[in-house]
Amino acid sequence: MSSEVLVSRPHFDGRPVAQGVPQEEPPVDPDIPQPSSGSATAGYRSAKYTPGEWFSNYHTILQQAATDRGDAERIQRHSKTLSQDTEALTAQAQAEGTRLLGDRLQQIHYWKSELQQHIQQLQADTDALVAQKTRLERALDATEIPYAISTDNLTCRTRRPGPDLVRDTVEEELLKEVDLIKNVQALLRRTTAQVVSQIKSNRDAKKTLEFDWSDKFEAYSFDDLCGRYNNMSPDTKHHPSSANMQDQVCNPSSWTKFTQDNLTKAMQEEHASFSLRMLVERVLQDTTRDLRVQCSSVDQAFSQRCDELIEAKTQLEIRHTEILDQIGAQERNIVALQQAIHNKEAPLRVAQSRLYTRTLRPNMELCRDDPQLSLEAEEKQIHASVASLQQQLSEARASLSYLEESRMTMEKDISCKTHSLFIDRDKCMTQRKRYPNVSTLSGY
C-alpha cells in the first residue's frame, strides 16, 4: 500500500449551468400561450407557469438526473479501476525499491567486508613493520659494542713496542671489521628510514579505508532502516524536496571505482610492506652473518698471531738460555786463557834465565851449542804461545761482548714479545669475548 494520502478528485458537473455556459433559451411553441412580459392584466394569471412549461421543466429535471447518474456511475467505475491500478503500481514500485535496497545492502556489505579485510591486513603489516623497526634499532645499538671493541683493539695495539709495531694480519682484519661495522650501521639506518616511511604509508592507506568503511557502515545503517520501512511504519513522514537534494551526488560507477581505487592503493602498500619485510629479514641475516664471520676472522688472526708470539717467545727464551750458558762457558774460557798465559811466565823466566846465565860463559865456552839453540827455540816457542793465547783471549773477550749484546737484545725482544702477547691475548682477545651473539645482532 502506498504511504501517500489519496485525495478524492473534485466532482465534475457536466451541466452547462455548472460549467458557467449560458443556457440557450428553449424554443417557443406558438401554440402554447406565453406569459406576458408586460404588467399583469388580470387577477392571478400574470405570475404562473403554463402546463407546458411545467412538463418541460419536469422532463428536463428527469433527463438531467439520468445524465448525472450515468456520469456518476462512469466516474465511480473509473475511480475504482484507477484506485486499483495505482495501488498495484504503488505496491510494485515499493517492492522494487525494497528489492533494490536489499541489493544495495549486499553490495555495501561486500565492499565493507573487503575494506575490513584490508584494514586488518594493513594493521597486521604495520604491526610487523613496527616490530622489525624495533629489531633494526636494537641491531643498530648492538653494533656499537663491536665497533667499540674493534677501535679499542686498534688503539691497544698501537702501544706495542717498536719491533712488534707491525701492520700484521690482525690489524688488517680489525680495519676490515671497523669498515664493515660502519657499512652495516649505514645500511641499518637506511633500512630503518624505509620502514618508517612504509609505516606512515600503511597508516595513511588504513585511515583512507577506515573513512570509506565508516561511510559505508553509516550508509548501510540508513539503507537497512529504509528497507524496514513499510506502510504501517509509524515514523514515516512527508519530505517533498528530498529527491531534489541528490542532484549532485556520484553515480554507481564512480562509487564503485572510489572504493576499488582505495583497495588498489591498500594492496600496493600491502605488497610493498611484504617486500620490505623480506628485505629487512635479509638485511638482518646478512649483516649478522657478515659481522660474525668477520669476528671469527679477527679472532682467528688473533689466535694465529698469539701462537706466533708464543712460538717466537719460546724460541727466544730457549736461545737466551743457550746464550747464557755460552756466556758462562766463554767467561770460563777467558779465565782459562788468562791462566794459561799466566802459566807461561815461569817457563819463560826459566828459559830466559838459562840463556842469560849461559851468556856468562867465558871465552871459547860461549858457543852456540845444541842447548843454546834449544833454549833460543824454547823462548821463541813460549813467546809464540803467549801471543796465540793473547789473540785467543782477545777473540774470547770480543765473543763474550757479542754474547752479552745478544743476551740484552734477546731479553728486550722477549720483553717485547711478552708485552705484545699481553696486549693481544690478555687484553684484546679477552675483550672480544664481549662481542654480541647472533641473537643480539639480529635485534632480538
C-alpha positions as CSV (number, residue, x, y, z in Angstrom):
1,M,0.0,0.0,0.0
2,S,1.3,3.5,-0.8
3,S,2.1,5.8,2.0
4,E,0.7,8.7,0.1
5,V,-2.8,10.0,1.1
6,L,-5.2,9.6,-1.7
7,V,-7.2,12.8,-2.3
8,S,-10.6,12.4,-3.9
9,R,-10.9,14.1,-7.3
10,P,-13.4,17.0,-7.4
11,H,-16.8,16.1,-8.8
12,F,-17.1,17.2,-12.4
13,D,-20.6,18.5,-13.2
14,G,-21.2,18.3,-17.0
15,R,-24.2,20.5,-17.0
16,P,-23.9,23.8,-18.8
17,V,-25.1,25.7,-15.9
18,A,-22.4,24.1,-13.7
19,Q,-19.7,24.9,-16.3
20,G,-20.7,28.6,-16.4
21,V,-22.0,28.4,-20.0
22,P,-25.2,30.4,-20.7
23,Q,-28.1,28.1,-21.3
24,E,-29.8,28.6,-24.5
25,E,-33.5,29.6,-24.4
26,P,-35.9,26.7,-25.1
27,P,-37.7,27.0,-28.4
28,V,-41.0,28.8,-28.2
29,D,-44.1,26.8,-29.2
30,P,-46.5,29.2,-31.0
31,D,-49.5,27.1,-29.9
32,I,-48.6,27.4,-26.2
33,P,-49.6,30.7,-24.7
34,Q,-46.6,32.6,-23.3
35,P,-46.7,34.6,-20.2
36,S,-47.0,38.2,-20.8
37,S,-43.8,40.2,-20.2
38,G,-45.9,43.2,-19.5
39,S,-47.7,44.1,-16.5
40,A,-50.4,41.7,-15.2
41,T,-53.6,42.2,-16.9
42,A,-56.0,40.2,-14.8
43,G,-56.2,38.5,-11.4
44,Y,-53.6,35.7,-10.5
45,R,-52.6,34.7,-14.1
46,S,-49.6,37.0,-14.6
47,A,-47.1,35.2,-12.2
48,K,-47.8,31.5,-13.1
49,Y,-46.3,29.0,-15.5
50,T,-48.2,27.2,-18.1
51,P,-48.7,23.4,-18.0
52,G,-46.4,23.1,-20.9
53,E,-43.7,24.9,-19.0
54,W,-44.3,22.6,-16.0
55,F,-44.0,19.4,-18.1
56,S,-40.9,20.8,-19.8
57,N,-39.2,21.6,-16.6
58,Y,-40.2,18.2,-15.1
59,H,-38.8,16.3,-18.1
60,T,-35.7,18.4,-18.1
61,I,-35.0,17.6,-14.4
62,L,-35.6,13.9,-15.1
63,Q,-33.3,14.0,-18.1
64,Q,-30.6,15.8,-16.2
65,A,-30.8,13.4,-13.2
66,A,-30.4,10.4,-15.6
67,T,-27.4,12.1,-17.2
68,D,-25.9,12.9,-13.8
69,R,-26.5,9.3,-12.6
70,G,-24.8,7.9,-15.7
71,D,-21.8,10.3,-15.3
72,A,-21.6,9.4,-11.6
73,E,-21.6,5.6,-12.4
74,R,-19.0,6.1,-15.0
75,I,-16.8,8.1,-12.7
76,Q,-17.2,5.6,-9.9
77,R,-16.1,2.7,-12.2
78,H,-13.2,4.7,-13.5
79,S,-12.2,5.7,-9.9
80,K,-12.3,2.1,-8.7
81,T,-10.2,1.0,-11.7
82,L,-7.8,3.8,-11.2
83,S,-7.5,3.2,-7.5
84,Q,-6.8,-0.5,-8.1
85,D,-4.2,0.3,-10.8
86,T,-2.5,3.0,-8.7
87,E,-2.5,0.6,-5.7
88,A,-0.8,-2.1,-7.8
89,L,1.7,0.3,-9.3
90,T,2.5,1.8,-5.9
91,A,2.9,-1.7,-4.3
92,Q,5.1,-2.8,-7.3
93,A,7.2,0.3,-7.1
94,Q,7.6,-0.1,-3.3
95,A,8.5,-3.8,-3.7
96,E,11.1,-2.9,-6.4
97,G,12.5,-0.2,-4.2
98,T,12.8,-2.7,-1.3
99,R,14.5,-5.2,-3.6
100,L,16.9,-2.7,-4.9
101,L,17.7,-1.6,-1.3
102,G,18.4,-5.2,-0.5
103,D,20.7,-5.5,-3.4
104,R,22.4,-2.3,-2.4
105,L,22.8,-3.6,1.1
106,Q,24.6,-6.7,-0.3
107,Q,26.9,-4.5,-2.3
108,I,27.7,-2.3,0.6
109,H,28.2,-5.4,2.8
110,Y,30.6,-6.9,0.2
111,W,32.7,-3.8,-0.1
112,K,32.6,-3.2,3.6
113,S,33.9,-6.7,4.2
114,E,36.7,-6.2,1.6
115,L,37.6,-2.9,3.4
116,Q,37.6,-4.6,6.8
117,Q,39.8,-7.4,5.5
118,H,42.4,-5.0,4.1
119,I,42.2,-2.7,7.1
120,Q,43.1,-5.8,9.3
121,Q,45.8,-6.8,6.8
122,L,47.3,-3.3,6.9
123,Q,47.2,-3.2,10.6
124,A,49.0,-6.6,10.8
125,D,51.6,-5.4,8.3
126,T,52.1,-2.2,10.2
127,D,52.5,-4.1,13.5
128,A,55.0,-6.4,11.8
129,L,56.9,-3.4,10.4
130,V,56.9,-1.7,13.9
131,A,58.4,-4.9,15.4
132,Q,61.0,-5.0,12.6
133,K,61.8,-1.3,13.2
134,T,62.4,-2.2,16.8
135,R,64.7,-5.0,15.8
136,L,66.6,-2.8,13.4
137,E,67.1,-0.2,16.2
138,R,68.2,-2.9,18.6
139,A,70.6,-4.3,15.9
140,L,71.9,-0.8,15.3
141,D,72.5,-0.3,19.0
142,A,74.1,-3.8,19.2
143,T,76.7,-2.8,16.6
144,E,78.1,-0.1,19.0
145,I,79.7,-2.8,21.1
146,P,81.7,-4.5,18.2
147,Y,82.7,-1.0,17.0
148,A,84.0,-0.1,20.4
149,I,85.8,-3.4,20.7
150,S,87.5,-3.1,17.3
151,T,88.6,0.5,17.8
152,D,89.8,-0.3,21.3
153,N,91.8,-3.2,19.9
154,L,93.4,-1.0,17.3
155,T,94.2,1.6,20.0
156,C,95.7,-1.0,22.3
157,R,97.9,-2.5,19.6
158,T,99.4,0.9,18.9
159,R,101.0,0.6,22.3
160,R,103.0,-2.4,21.2
161,P,106.9,-2.0,21.5
162,G,108.7,-0.9,18.4
163,P,109.8,-4.2,16.9
164,D,106.3,-5.6,17.2
165,L,104.6,-2.5,15.9
166,V,103.8,-4.0,12.5
167,R,100.8,-4.0,10.1
168,D,100.1,-7.7,10.5
169,T,97.1,-9.8,9.6
170,V,95.3,-8.9,12.9
171,E,95.5,-5.2,12.1
172,E,94.2,-5.7,8.6
173,E,91.3,-7.8,9.8
174,L,90.5,-5.2,12.5
175,L,90.4,-2.4,9.9
176,K,88.1,-4.6,7.8
177,E,85.9,-5.1,10.8
178,V,85.7,-1.4,11.5
179,D,84.8,-0.6,7.9
180,L,82.2,-3.4,7.9
181,I,80.6,-2.2,11.1
182,K,80.3,1.3,9.6
183,N,78.8,0.0,6.4
184,V,76.3,-2.2,8.5
185,Q,75.3,0.8,10.6
186,A,74.7,2.9,7.5
187,L,72.6,0.1,5.9
188,L,70.6,-0.4,9.1
189,R,69.9,3.3,9.3
190,R,68.7,3.4,5.6
191,T,66.5,0.3,6.1
192,T,65.0,1.8,9.3
193,A,64.1,5.0,7.4
194,Q,62.4,2.9,4.7
195,V,60.5,1.0,7.3
196,V,59.4,4.3,9.0
197,S,58.2,5.6,5.6
198,Q,56.3,2.4,4.8
199,I,54.6,2.5,8.2
200,K,53.4,6.1,7.5
201,S,52.1,5.0,4.1
202,N,50.3,2.0,5.6
203,R,48.7,4.2,8.2
204,D,47.6,6.7,5.6
205,A,46.1,3.9,3.5
206,K,44.5,2.4,6.5
207,K,43.0,5.7,7.5
208,T,41.5,6.1,4.0
209,L,40.0,2.7,4.2
210,E,38.6,3.4,7.6
211,F,36.9,6.5,6.4
212,D,35.4,4.6,3.5
213,W,34.4,1.8,5.8
214,S,32.8,4.3,8.2
215,D,30.9,5.9,5.4
216,K,29.7,2.6,4.2
217,F,28.7,1.5,7.7
218,E,26.6,4.6,8.1
219,A,25.1,4.2,4.6
220,Y,24.4,0.5,5.4
221,S,22.5,1.6,8.6
222,F,20.5,4.1,6.7
223,D,19.6,1.8,3.8
224,D,18.8,-1.0,6.2
225,L,16.4,1.4,8.0
226,C,14.9,2.3,4.7
227,G,14.4,-1.3,3.8
228,R,12.5,-1.8,7.0
229,Y,10.0,1.0,6.3
230,N,6.5,-0.1,5.3
231,N,3.1,1.4,5.0
232,M,2.4,0.6,8.7
233,S,5.6,2.2,10.0
234,P,4.7,5.0,12.5
235,D,7.9,7.0,11.9
236,T,7.5,7.9,8.2
237,K,6.9,11.5,7.2
238,H,6.4,13.6,4.2
239,H,9.7,15.0,2.7
240,P,8.6,16.6,-0.6
241,S,12.0,18.1,-1.6
242,S,14.2,15.1,-0.5
243,A,14.5,13.8,-4.1
244,N,15.9,17.2,-5.3
245,M,18.7,17.0,-2.7
246,Q,20.6,14.3,-4.6
247,D,21.2,16.1,-7.9
248,Q,25.0,16.5,-7.3
249,V,25.8,13.0,-5.9
250,C,28.0,10.4,-7.6
251,N,26.8,7.6,-9.8
252,P,27.2,3.9,-9.0
253,S,30.3,3.6,-11.3
254,S,32.2,6.4,-9.6
255,W,31.0,5.0,-6.2
256,T,32.5,1.5,-7.0
257,K,35.6,3.0,-8.6
258,F,36.3,5.1,-5.5
259,T,36.4,2.0,-3.3
260,Q,38.3,0.0,-5.8
261,D,40.9,2.7,-6.1
262,N,41.2,2.7,-2.3
263,L,41.6,-1.1,-2.2
264,T,44.1,-1.0,-5.0
265,K,46.2,1.5,-3.1
266,A,45.9,-0.6,0.0
267,M,47.0,-3.7,-1.9
268,Q,50.0,-1.9,-3.3
269,E,51.0,-0.9,0.3
270,E,50.5,-4.5,1.4
271,H,52.7,-5.7,-1.3
272,A,55.3,-3.1,-0.5
273,S,55.1,-4.0,3.2
274,F,55.7,-7.7,2.4
275,S,58.7,-6.9,0.1
276,L,60.1,-4.6,2.8
277,R,59.7,-7.2,5.5
278,M,61.5,-9.7,3.4
279,L,64.2,-7.1,2.7
280,V,64.6,-6.4,6.5
281,E,64.9,-10.1,7.3
282,R,67.6,-10.5,4.6
283,V,69.4,-7.4,5.8
284,L,69.4,-8.5,9.4
285,Q,70.5,-12.0,8.5
286,D,73.2,-10.8,6.1
287,T,74.6,-8.2,8.4
288,T,74.6,-10.6,11.4
289,R,76.3,-13.3,9.3
290,D,78.9,-10.8,8.0
291,L,79.7,-9.4,11.4
292,R,80.1,-12.9,12.9
293,V,82.2,-14.1,10.0
294,Q,84.5,-11.1,10.3
295,C,84.6,-11.5,14.1
296,S,85.7,-15.1,13.6
297,S,88.3,-13.9,11.1
298,V,89.7,-11.4,13.6
299,D,89.7,-14.0,16.4
300,Q,91.4,-16.5,14.2
301,A,94.0,-13.8,13.2
302,F,94.5,-13.0,16.9
303,S,94.9,-16.7,17.8
304,Q,97.4,-17.2,15.0
305,R,99.3,-14.1,16.0
306,C,99.4,-15.1,19.6
307,D,100.7,-18.6,18.5
308,E,103.4,-16.8,16.5
309,L,104.3,-14.6,19.5
310,I,104.3,-17.6,21.9
311,E,106.5,-19.6,19.4
312,A,108.9,-16.6,18.9
313,K,109.0,-16.0,22.7
314,T,109.7,-19.7,23.3
315,Q,112.5,-19.8,20.8
316,L,113.9,-16.6,22.2
317,E,113.8,-18.0,25.7
318,I,115.5,-21.2,24.5
319,R,118.2,-19.3,22.7
320,H,118.5,-16.9,25.6
321,T,119.2,-19.9,27.9
322,E,121.8,-21.2,25.4
323,I,123.4,-17.7,25.2
324,L,123.5,-17.6,29.0
325,D,125.2,-21.0,29.0
326,Q,127.6,-19.8,26.3
327,I,128.4,-16.7,28.2
328,G,129.2,-18.7,31.2
329,A,131.4,-21.1,29.2
330,Q,133.1,-18.1,27.5
331,E,133.8,-16.5,30.8
332,R,135.3,-19.7,32.0
333,N,137.3,-19.9,28.7
334,I,138.7,-16.4,29.3
335,V,139.7,-17.3,32.8
336,A,141.4,-20.4,31.4
337,L,143.2,-18.4,28.8
338,Q,144.3,-15.9,31.3
339,Q,145.6,-18.7,33.5
340,A,147.4,-20.3,30.5
341,I,149.1,-17.0,29.7
342,H,150.0,-16.6,33.4
343,N,151.3,-20.2,33.3
344,K,153.8,-19.3,30.6
345,E,155.5,-16.8,32.8
346,A,157.5,-19.3,34.8
347,P,158.8,-21.3,31.8
348,L,159.7,-18.1,30.0
349,R,161.6,-16.9,33.1
350,V,163.4,-20.2,33.3
351,A,164.3,-20.2,29.6
352,Q,165.4,-16.6,29.6
353,S,167.3,-17.1,32.9
354,R,169.1,-20.1,31.3
355,L,170.0,-18.0,28.2
356,Y,171.2,-15.1,30.4
357,T,173.2,-17.4,32.6
358,R,174.9,-19.1,29.6
359,T,175.9,-15.7,28.3
360,L,178.2,-15.5,31.2
361,R,180.3,-18.4,30.0
362,P,183.9,-17.4,29.5
363,N,185.9,-17.3,26.2
364,M,185.5,-20.2,23.9
365,E,182.8,-21.8,26.1
366,L,180.4,-19.2,24.8
367,C,179.4,-21.2,21.8
368,R,176.0,-21.9,20.1
369,D,175.8,-25.4,21.0
370,D,172.7,-27.6,21.0
371,P,171.5,-26.5,24.4
372,Q,171.8,-22.9,23.3
373,L,169.8,-23.5,20.2
374,S,167.2,-25.4,22.1
375,L,166.9,-22.6,24.7
376,E,166.5,-20.0,21.9
377,A,163.8,-22.1,20.3
378,E,162.1,-22.7,23.6
379,E,162.0,-18.9,24.2
380,K,160.6,-18.2,20.8
381,Q,158.0,-21.0,21.2
382,I,156.9,-19.6,24.6
383,H,156.5,-16.1,23.0
384,A,154.6,-17.6,20.2
385,S,152.3,-19.5,22.6
386,V,151.7,-16.4,24.7
387,A,150.9,-14.4,21.6
388,S,148.5,-17.1,20.4
389,L,146.9,-17.2,23.8
390,Q,146.5,-13.4,24.0
391,Q,145.0,-13.4,20.5
392,Q,142.6,-16.1,21.5
393,L,141.9,-14.2,24.8
394,S,141.0,-11.1,22.7
395,E,138.7,-13.1,20.5
396,A,137.1,-14.7,23.6
397,R,136.5,-11.3,25.1
398,A,135.0,-10.0,21.9
399,S,132.8,-13.1,21.6
400,L,131.7,-12.5,25.2
401,S,130.9,-8.9,24.4
402,Y,128.8,-10.1,21.4
403,L,127.1,-12.7,23.6
404,E,126.2,-10.0,26.1
405,E,124.8,-7.8,23.4
406,S,122.8,-10.8,22.1
407,R,121.6,-11.5,25.6
408,M,120.4,-8.0,26.1
409,T,118.8,-7.9,22.6
410,M,117.0,-11.2,23.3
411,E,115.9,-10.1,26.7
412,K,114.5,-6.9,25.2
413,D,112.8,-8.9,22.4
414,I,111.4,-11.4,25.0
415,S,110.1,-8.5,27.0
416,C,108.6,-7.0,23.8
417,K,107.0,-10.3,22.8
418,T,105.7,-10.7,26.4
419,H,104.1,-7.2,26.2
420,S,102.7,-7.8,22.8
421,L,101.3,-11.1,23.9
422,F,99.7,-9.5,26.9
423,I,98.0,-6.9,24.6
424,D,96.8,-9.4,22.0
425,R,95.9,-12.3,24.3
426,D,95.1,-10.9,27.7
427,K,93.6,-7.6,26.6
428,C,92.2,-7.7,23.1
429,M,91.1,-11.4,23.0
430,T,89.6,-11.1,26.4
431,Q,87.7,-8.0,25.4
432,R,86.5,-9.7,22.2
433,K,84.6,-12.2,24.4
434,R,82.1,-9.4,24.9
435,Y,81.2,-9.5,21.2
436,P,77.4,-9.8,20.8
437,N,76.0,-13.1,19.7
438,V,73.8,-13.8,16.7
439,S,70.5,-13.2,18.5
440,T,71.6,-9.8,19.8
441,L,73.0,-8.7,16.4
442,S,69.6,-9.8,14.8
443,G,67.8,-7.3,17.0
444,Y,66.1,-9.8,19.4
